[in-house]
Amino acid sequence: MKTTHIKFPVLTFRRIAAPEMFGVSRSEIEEDGEGATLYVATIDARQLPRELEEWRKINPRESNPNSRVSKDIRKTLEEAPLSFILRNRGLTILTQKTIFDNKEGVLSLEMADQELHGLLDGGHTFEVLCDFLDGLPAEDVEEANILLKLEIIEGVVERDAVVNIVAARNTSAQVKEQSLENLRGSFDRIKEVLKDTPYLKHISFKETEFDEEGDKKEIDIRDILSYLICFDVEGYSGDSHPVFTYSQKSEVVEYFKRNKDRLNKYIDLLPVILELHDKIHLTMPDAYNSKTGGSFGKLTGVVWTKNKKRMQDVELPFIQQTSEYKIPSGFIYPALAAFRSDVKVNGGKTTWKIDPAKILPELIEDIAEQVGKQSQEFRNPNKLGKNQATWSLCYFVVERGLFRRNIR
């Protein structure tokens, strides 16, 4: 593993604390997992090493230049630069080793592992400060008097310890659980399974994540997890359904976290699950119209884009197609979860009893009919999505279809 050395001048440098200072034994430090040394430095902001841009993986958030936090930081730089060090928390950096040359006043940060080292906190400060200084005329840069505080933590060797530090240091704007799970590596298996898909680059595995063009990623990892949990045959049956995946997205990450060891074996099914989600969306309108002779576009909550001059067709990223219908997710979840009856668990592996794509065409009309009937009864897509009976009706359609094919 290649080691990076980042060197830059500092104005002040001080070692603050290490567990050994309190008589803590080395074995206790190793058992705690967070045995480390803390340093604090002050630098002229113009000396901020831009190489830190390449060491931001351990920061759970991506900076958003349009956020309130970024705007407040910039306002301080513009209106009260001399007070910046008092009003800003500065940067927190994790290193493998920290070396200070007292004679030259130069600090060297040694980093080797992107999972353990780098800019842990202060991503917004780093980006706004760099952008601010880059935008100043040369003569103004020379006169810029901005001090920046650095906290440097040396010697953290466990990934979980990094996560604990991140969580504890982000209380002013609480880090969302999916960001911490991403930092823990909980989604690495998902990334591996989806690595060859065209939509992986559009999935946000942490809060406020942007693509290479600077646009916010459109697919939330919580949605991916919710679809996955719909197929948890060990947690749910034909009589009980994971309705919370639709109605309580805040619980989805927690459920995955609690049942990660079990759910990991379902991740291999994910590419088919995601394609199935979009195929249901694409085919449900015509299937409903064909089965009932009705008009899917008139169901409460459904929008037919052809009736809206300025509305674009709905993107279906998992199959790279578009739909003329904007369909409430309360319609889609019960239909998708119905195919849970097509999952077979054999020891530590999960497989399909039959490829869902093969049976979807013969089942989608009956599924669409059930969803349509429930829609007409409730006239409220949210109530429909939360209704256990709707999920059961859809589940029964797929279960019956498998039975007819003599698939157990």
Secondary structure as a PSIPRED ss2 file (coil, helix, strand):
# PSIPRED VFORMAT (PSIPRED V4.0)

   1 M C   1.000  0.000  0.000
   2 K C   1.000  0.000  0.000
   3 T C   1.000  0.000  0.000
   4 T E   0.000  0.000  1.000
   5 H E   0.000  0.000  1.000
   6 I E   0.000  0.000  1.000
   7 K E   0.000  0.000  1.000
   8 F E   0.000  0.000  1.000
   9 P E   0.000  0.000  1.000
  10 V C   1.000  0.000  0.000
  11 L C   1.000  0.000  0.000
  12 T E   0.000  0.000  1.000
  13 F E   0.000  0.000  1.000
  14 R E   0.000  0.000  1.000
  15 R E   0.000  0.000  1.000
  16 I E   0.000  0.000  1.000
  17 A E   0.000  0.000  1.000
  18 A C   1.000  0.000  0.000
  19 P H   0.000  1.000  0.000
  20 E H   0.000  1.000  0.000
  21 M H   0.000  1.000  0.000
  22 F H   0.000  1.000  0.000
  23 G C   1.000  0.000  0.000
  24 V C   1.000  0.000  0.000
  25 S C   1.000  0.000  0.000
  26 R H   0.000  1.000  0.000
  27 S H   0.000  1.000  0.000
  28 E H   0.000  1.000  0.000
  29 I H   0.000  1.000  0.000
  30 E H   0.000  1.000  0.000
  31 E H   0.000  1.000  0.000
  32 D H   0.000  1.000  0.000
  33 G C   1.000  0.000  0.000
  34 E C   1.000  0.000  0.000
  35 G C   1.000  0.000  0.000
  36 A C   1.000  0.000  0.000
  37 T E   0.000  0.000  1.000
  38 L E   0.000  0.000  1.000
  39 Y E   0.000  0.000  1.000
  40 V E   0.000  0.000  1.000
  41 A E   0.000  0.000  1.000
  42 T E   0.000  0.000  1.000
  43 I E   0.000  0.000  1.000
  44 D E   0.000  0.000  1.000
  45 A H   0.000  1.000  0.000
  46 R H   0.000  1.000  0.000
  47 Q H   0.000  1.000  0.000
  48 L C   1.000  0.000  0.000
  49 P C   1.000  0.000  0.000
  50 R H   0.000  1.000  0.000
  51 E H   0.000  1.000  0.000
  52 L H   0.000  1.000  0.000
  53 E H   0.000  1.000  0.000
  54 E H   0.000  1.000  0.000
  55 W C   1.000  0.000  0.000
  56 R C   1.000  0.000  0.000
  57 K C   1.000  0.000  0.000
  58 I C   1.000  0.000  0.000
  59 N C   1.000  0.000  0.000
  60 P C   1.000  0.000  0.000
  61 R C   1.000  0.000  0.000
  62 E C   1.000  0.000  0.000
  63 S C   1.000  0.000  0.000
  64 N C   1.000  0.000  0.000
  65 P C   1.000  0.000  0.000
  66 N C   1.000  0.000  0.000
  67 S C   1.000  0.000  0.000
  68 R H   0.000  1.000  0.000
  69 V H   0.000  1.000  0.000
  70 S H   0.000  1.000  0.000
  71 K H   0.000  1.000  0.000
  72 D H   0.000  1.000  0.000
  73 I H   0.000  1.000  0.000
  74 R H   0.000  1.000  0.000
  75 K H   0.000  1.000  0.000
  76 T H   0.000  1.000  0.000
  77 L H   0.000  1.000  0.000
  78 E H   0.000  1.000  0.000
  79 E H   0.000  1.000  0.000
  80 A C   1.000  0.000  0.000
  81 P H   0.000  1.000  0.000
  82 L H   0.000  1.000  0.000
  83 S H   0.000  1.000  0.000
  84 F H   0.000  1.000  0.000
  85 I H   0.000  1.000  0.000
  86 L H   0.000  1.000  0.000
  87 R H   0.000  1.000  0.000
  88 N C   1.000  0.000  0.000
  89 R C   1.000  0.000  0.000
  90 G C   1.000  0.000  0.000
  91 L E   0.000  0.000  1.000
  92 T E   0.000  0.000  1.000
  93 I E   0.000  0.000  1.000
  94 L E   0.000  0.000  1.000
  95 T E   0.000  0.000  1.000
  96 Q C   1.000  0.000  0.000
  97 K E   0.000  0.000  1.000
  98 T E   0.000  0.000  1.000
  99 I E   0.000  0.000  1.000
 100 F E   0.000  0.000  1.000
 101 D E   0.000  0.000  1.000
 102 N C   1.000  0.000  0.000
 103 K C   1.000  0.000  0.000
 104 E C   1.000  0.000  0.000
 105 G C   1.000  0.000  0.000
 106 V E   0.000  0.000  1.000
 107 L E   0.000  0.000  1.000
 108 S E   0.000  0.000  1.000
 109 L E   0.000  0.000  1.000
 110 E E   0.000  0.000  1.000
 111 M E   0.000  0.000  1.000
 112 A C   1.000  0.000  0.000
 113 D C   1.000  0.000  0.000
 114 Q C   1.000  0.000  0.000
 115 E C   1.000  0.000  0.000
 116 L C   1.000  0.000  0.000
 117 H C   1.000  0.000  0.000
 118 G E   0.000  0.000  1.000
 119 L E   0.000  0.000  1.000
 120 L E   0.000  0.000  1.000
 121 D E   0.000  0.000  1.000
 122 G C   1.000  0.000  0.000
 123 G H   0.000  1.000  0.000
 124 H H   0.000  1.000  0.000
 125 T H   0.000  1.000  0.000
 126 F H   0.000  1.000  0.000
 127 E H   0.000  1.000  0.000
 128 V H   0.000  1.000  0.000
 129 L H   0.000  1.000  0.000
 130 C H   0.000  1.000  0.000
 131 D H   0.000  1.000  0.000
 132 F H   0.000  1.000  0.000
 133 L H   0.000  1.000  0.000
 134 D H   0.000  1.000  0.000
 135 G C   1.000  0.000  0.000
 136 L C   1.000  0.000  0.000
 137 P C   1.000  0.000  0.000
 138 A H   0.000  1.000  0.000
 139 E H   0.000  1.000  0.000
 140 D H   0.000  1.000  0.000
 141 V H   0.000  1.000  0.000
 142 E H   0.000  1.000  0.000
 143 E H   0.000  1.000  0.000
 144 A C   1.000  0.000  0.000
 145 N C   1.000  0.000  0.000
 146 I C   1.000  0.000  0.000
 147 L E   0.000  0.000  1.000
 148 L E   0.000  0.000  1.000
 149 K E   0.000  0.000  1.000
 150 L E   0.000  0.000  1.000
 151 E E   0.000  0.000  1.000
 152 I E   0.000  0.000  1.000
 153 I E   0.000  0.000  1.000
 154 E E   0.000  0.000  1.000
 155 G C   1.000  0.000  0.000
 156 V C   1.000  0.000  0.000
 157 V C   1.000  0.000  0.000
 158 E C   1.000  0.000  0.000
 159 R H   0.000  1.000  0.000
 160 D H   0.000  1.000  0.000
 161 A H   0.000  1.000  0.000
 162 V H   0.000  1.000  0.000
 163 V H   0.000  1.000  0.000
 164 N H   0.000  1.000  0.000
 165 I H   0.000  1.000  0.000
 166 V H   0.000  1.000  0.000
 167 A H   0.000  1.000  0.000
 168 A H   0.000  1.000  0.000
 169 R H   0.000  1.000  0.000
 170 N C   1.000  0.000  0.000
 171 T C   1.000  0.000  0.000
 172 S C   1.000  0.000  0.000
 173 A C   1.000  0.000  0.000
 174 Q C   1.000  0.000  0.000
 175 V C   1.000  0.000  0.000
 176 K C   1.000  0.000  0.000
 177 E H   0.000  1.000  0.000
 178 Q H   0.000  1.000  0.000
 179 S H   0.000  1.000  0.000
 180 L H   0.000  1.000  0.000
 181 E H   0.000  1.000  0.000
 182 N H   0.000  1.000  0.000
 183 L H   0.000  1.000  0.000
 184 R H   0.000  1.000  0.000
 185 G C   1.000  0.000  0.000
 186 S C   1.000  0.000  0.000
 187 F C   1.000  0.000  0.000
 188 D H   0.000  1.000  0.000
 189 R H   0.000  1.000  0.000
 190 I H   0.000  1.000  0.000
 191 K H   0.000  1.000  0.000
 192 E H   0.000  1.000  0.000
 193 V H   0.000  1.000  0.000
 194 L C   1.000  0.000  0.000
 195 K C   1.000  0.000  0.000
 196 D C   1.000  0.000  0.000
 197 T C   1.000  0.000  0.000
 198 P C   1.000  0.000  0.000
 199 Y C   1.000  0.000  0.000
 200 L H   0.000  1.000  0.000
 201 K H   0.000  1.000  0.000
 202 H H   0.000  1.000  0.000
 203 I E   0.000  0.000  1.000
 204 S E   0.000  0.000  1.000
 205 F C   1.000  0.000  0.000
 206 K C   1.000  0.000  0.000
 207 E C   1.000  0.000  0.000
 208 T C   1.000  0.000  0.000
 209 E C   1.000  0.000  0.000
 210 F E   0.000  0.000  1.000
 211 D C   1.000  0.000  0.000
 212 E C   1.000  0.000  0.000
 213 E C   1.000  0.000  0.000
 214 G C   1.000  0.000  0.000
 215 D C   1.000  0.000  0.000
 216 K E   0.000  0.000  1.000
 217 K C   1.000  0.000  0.000
 218 E C   1.000  0.000  0.000
 219 I E   0.000  0.000  1.000
 220 D E   0.000  0.000  1.000
 221 I H   0.000  1.000  0.000
 222 R H   0.000  1.000  0.000
 223 D H   0.000  1.000  0.000
 224 I H   0.000  1.000  0.000
 225 L H   0.000  1.000  0.000
 226 S H   0.000  1.000  0.000
 227 Y H   0.000  1.000  0.000
 228 L H   0.000  1.000  0.000
 229 I H   0.000  1.000  0.000
 230 C C   1.000  0.000  0.000
 231 F C   1.000  0.000  0.000
 232 D C   1.000  0.000  0.000
 233 V C   1.000  0.000  0.000
 234 E C   1.000  0.000  0.000
 235 G C   1.000  0.000  0.000
 236 Y C   1.000  0.000  0.000
 237 S C   1.000  0.000  0.000
 238 G C   1.000  0.000  0.000
 239 D C   1.000  0.000  0.000
 240 S C   1.000  0.000  0.000
 241 H C   1.000  0.000  0.000
 242 P C   1.000  0.000  0.000
 243 V C   1.000  0.000  0.000
 244 F H   0.000  1.000  0.000
 245 T H   0.000  1.000  0.000
 246 Y H   0.000  1.000  0.000
 247 S H   0.000  1.000  0.000
 248 Q C   1.000  0.000  0.000
 249 K H   0.000  1.000  0.000
 250 S H   0.000  1.000  0.000
 251 E H   0.000  1.000  0.000
 252 V H   0.000  1.000  0.000
 253 V H   0.000  1.000  0.000
 254 E H   0.000  1.000  0.000
 255 Y H   0.000  1.000  0.000
 256 F H   0.000  1.000  0.000
 257 K H   0.000  1.000  0.000
 258 R H   0.000  1.000  0.000
 259 N C   1.000  0.000  0.000
 260 K H   0.000  1.000  0.000
 261 D H   0.000  1.000  0.000
 262 R H   0.000  1.000  0.000
 263 L H   0.000  1.000  0.000
 264 N H   0.000  1.000  0.000
 265 K H   0.000  1.000  0.000
 266 Y H   0.000  1.000  0.000
 267 I H   0.000  1.000  0.000
 268 D H   0.000  1.000  0.000
 269 L H   0.000  1.000  0.000
 270 L H   0.000  1.000  0.000
 271 P H   0.000  1.000  0.000
 272 V H   0.000  1.000  0.000
 273 I H   0.000  1.000  0.000
 274 L H   0.000  1.000  0.000
 275 E H   0.000  1.000  0.000
 276 L H   0.000  1.000  0.000
 277 H H   0.000  1.000  0.000
 278 D H   0.000  1.000  0.000
 279 K H   0.000  1.000  0.000
 280 I H   0.000  1.000  0.000
 281 H H   0.000  1.000  0.000
 282 L H   0.000  1.000  0.000
 283 T H   0.000  1.000  0.000
 284 M H   0.000  1.000  0.000
 285 P H   0.000  1.000  0.000
 286 D H   0.000  1.000  0.000
 287 A H   0.000  1.000  0.000
 288 Y H   0.000  1.000  0.000
 289 N H   0.000  1.000  0.000
 290 S H   0.000  1.000  0.000
 291 K H   0.000  1.000  0.000
 292 T H   0.000  1.000  0.000
 293 G C   1.000  0.000  0.000
 294 G C   1.000  0.000  0.000
 295 S C   1.000  0.000  0.000
 296 F H   0.000  1.000  0.000
 297 G H   0.000  1.000  0.000
 298 K H   0.000  1.000  0.000
 299 L C   1.000  0.000  0.000
 300 T C   1.000  0.000  0.000
 301 G C   1.000  0.000  0.000
 302 V C   1.000  0.000  0.000
 303 V E   0.000  0.000  1.000
 304 W E   0.000  0.000  1.000
 305 T H   0.000  1.000  0.000
 306 K H   0.000  1.000  0.000
 307 N H   0.000  1.000  0.000
 308 K C   1.000  0.000  0.000
 309 K C   1.000  0.000  0.000
 310 R C   1.000  0.000  0.000
 311 M C   1.000  0.000  0.000
 312 Q C   1.000  0.000  0.000
 313 D C   1.000  0.000  0.000
 314 V E   0.000  0.000  1.000
 315 E E   0.000  0.000  1.000
 316 L E   0.000  0.000  1.000
 317 P C   1.000  0.000  0.000
 318 F C   1.000  0.000  0.000
 319 I C   1.000  0.000  0.000
 320 Q C   1.000  0.000  0.000
 321 Q E   0.000  0.000  1.000
 322 T E   0.000  0.000  1.000
 323 S E   0.000  0.000  1.000
 324 E C   1.000  0.000  0.000
 325 Y E   0.000  0.000  1.000
 326 K E   0.000  0.000  1.000
 327 I C   1.000  0.000  0.000
 328 P C   1.000  0.000  0.000
 329 S H   0.000  1.000  0.000
 330 G H   0.000  1.000  0.000
 331 F H   0.000  1.000  0.000
 332 I H   0.000  1.000  0.000
 333 Y H   0.000  1.000  0.000
 334 P H   0.000  1.000  0.000
 335 A H   0.000  1.000  0.000
 336 L H   0.000  1.000  0.000
 337 A H   0.000  1.000  0.000
 338 A H   0.000  1.000  0.000
 339 F H   0.000  1.000  0.000
 340 R H   0.000  1.000  0.000
 341 S H   0.000  1.000  0.000
 342 D H   0.000  1.000  0.000
 343 V E   0.000  0.000  1.000
 344 K E   0.000  0.000  1.000
 345 V E   0.000  0.000  1.000
 346 N E   0.000  0.000  1.000
 347 G C   1.000  0.000  0.000
 348 G C   1.000  0.000  0.000
 349 K E   0.000  0.000  1.000
 350 T E   0.000  0.000  1.000
 351 T E   0.000  0.000  1.000
 352 W E   0.000  0.000  1.000
 353 K C   1.000  0.000  0.000
 354 I C   1.000  0.000  0.000
 355 D C   1.000  0.000  0.000
 356 P H   0.000  1.000  0.000
 357 A H   0.000  1.000  0.000
 358 K H   0.000  1.000  0.000
 359 I H   0.000  1.000  0.000
 360 L H   0.000  1.000  0.000
 361 P H   0.000  1.000  0.000
 362 E H   0.000  1.000  0.000
 363 L H   0.000  1.000  0.000
 364 I H   0.000  1.000  0.000
 365 E H   0.000  1.000  0.000
 366 D H   0.000  1.000  0.000
 367 I H   0.000  1.000  0.000
 368 A H   0.000  1.000  0.000
 369 E H   0.000  1.000  0.000
 370 Q H   0.000  1.000  0.000
 371 V H   0.000  1.000  0.000
 372 G H   0.000  1.000  0.000
 373 K H   0.000  1.000  0.000
 374 Q H   0.000  1.000  0.000
 375 S H   0.000  1.000  0.000
 376 Q H   0.000  1.000  0.000
 377 E H   0.000  1.000  0.000
 378 F H   0.000  1.000  0.000
 379 R C   1.000  0.000  0.000
 380 N C   1.000  0.000  0.000
 381 P H   0.000  1.000  0.000
 382 N H   0.000  1.000  0.000
 383 K H   0.000  1.000  0.000
 384 L H   0.000  1.000  0.000
 385 G H   0.000  1.000  0.000
 386 K H   0.000  1.000  0.000
 387 N C   1.000  0.000  0.000
 388 Q H   0.000  1.000  0.000
 389 A H   0.000  1.000  0.000
 390 T H   0.000  1.000  0.000
 391 W H   0.000  1.000  0.000
 392 S H   0.000  1.000  0.000
 393 L H   0.000  1.000  0.000
 394 C H   0.000  1.000  0.000
 395 Y H   0.000  1.000  0.000
 396 F H   0.000  1.000  0.000
 397 V H   0.000  1.000  0.000
 398 V H   0.000  1.000  0.000
 399 E H   0.000  1.000  0.000
 400 R H   0.000  1.000  0.000
 401 G H   0.000  1.000  0.000
 402 L H   0.000  1.000  0.000
 403 F H   0.000  1.000  0.000
 404 R H   0.000  1.000  0.000
 405 R C   1.000  0.000  0.000
 406 N C   1.000  0.000  0.000
 407 I C   1.000  0.000  0.000
 408 R C   1.000  0.000  0.000
